[in-house]
Amino acid sequence: MGKIIILSEKTDAITTDIMTWIMFYGKEVYRINRDDANLKILFMSKEYIKIKTSFGIIIINQGDYIWARRAAPYSIFVTQEENEELLQRKIFQFQEQKDIWHSVYWWLINHCKCCENPFSTIVNKINVLEIACKERLLVPDWILTSDKKELTLFVEKHKKVAAKAFNTLNYSDNGYSMKSLTNCITSRNLIQIPDFFDNLIFQKYIDKKYELRCFLFNEKLYTMAIFSQKDKKTRVDFRHYNDATPNRFIPFRMPKEYANKLKRVAKKLNLFSGSFDILVDKKDNYHFLEINPVGQFGMVSFPCNYYIDREIARYLIDQSKVK
């Protein structure tokens, strides 16, 4: 019976909650954060891997149970003051780190029991939208562009569109990451946009009745309705949080037929877990936006009393006992 190892990142509190439950049930569990400054592969062979972390040295043996909670290499963060030489060095280090960890992931897939393939947590947003369309999910019209002329035509077509980041290269004035939040574009604020910009995804704006955050784990869906449309601050994206007057969150039961379509999308993406974002319009139509393979689910679990962290802990323990 192997030990449980969770691949995560330093700021992921959900991983801590799951580990607390695992230890509560008396099971051995370890954590490897992808953004650990002290992270180093000390040794790798056919028999085992020895990894140095800020918590100490972890030895991964054949037969250990792995959950790739957050396995993708961390993003590059660039400040405006950095010169070309420093930027290129950061990109090189990022690529080197990615290549090394891809080697580790291949080892884990071939020698350990994995709850989820680490490579599956790296998804392409356009691919997700295409798969959703093939499953006959209603997807708002979209384009990917870096050209203001193309964006202008799209805005003229739909009057109002939503913009969201596509890549993993994040720019920040203070050295911290910028949130990938959705923003609204109309003919009024088009003038503020330069002729060419970083690639972004633009989608037809949906005047919503409410939105759904749906977390999938082991083919079970945990869904929450978010009443964010009445607040100007959260209307486009509820993550523009209004701490003074928080949105109302309630448990939600999704139609079985629609839930099955979401599960098929996840299956085609080889995803064992992930968070779906869905909008429900004034006519009760469901509009699929995206799936985040490493999305947070604490904000779904706690308000709705789903105890997802406990359910995941029990699942990992049960699976680690299987030979």
Beta strands, then each sheet from edge to edge (+ up, - down):
strand 1: 4-8
strand 2: 29-33
strand 3: 40-44
strand 4: 48-53
strand 5: 56-61
strand 6: 65-68
strand 7: 76-79
strand 8: 113-114
strand 9: 142-147
strand 10: 160-165
strand 11: 169-172
strand 12: 183-186
strand 13: 196-204
strand 14: 208-217
strand 15: 220-227
strand 16: 248-251
strand 17: 273-281
strand 18: 286-292
sheet 1: 2+ 1+ 6+ 8+
sheet 2: 3+ 4- 5+
sheet 3: 7+ 11+
sheet 4: 9+ 13- 10+ 12-
sheet 5: 16+ 15- 14+ 17- 18+
end
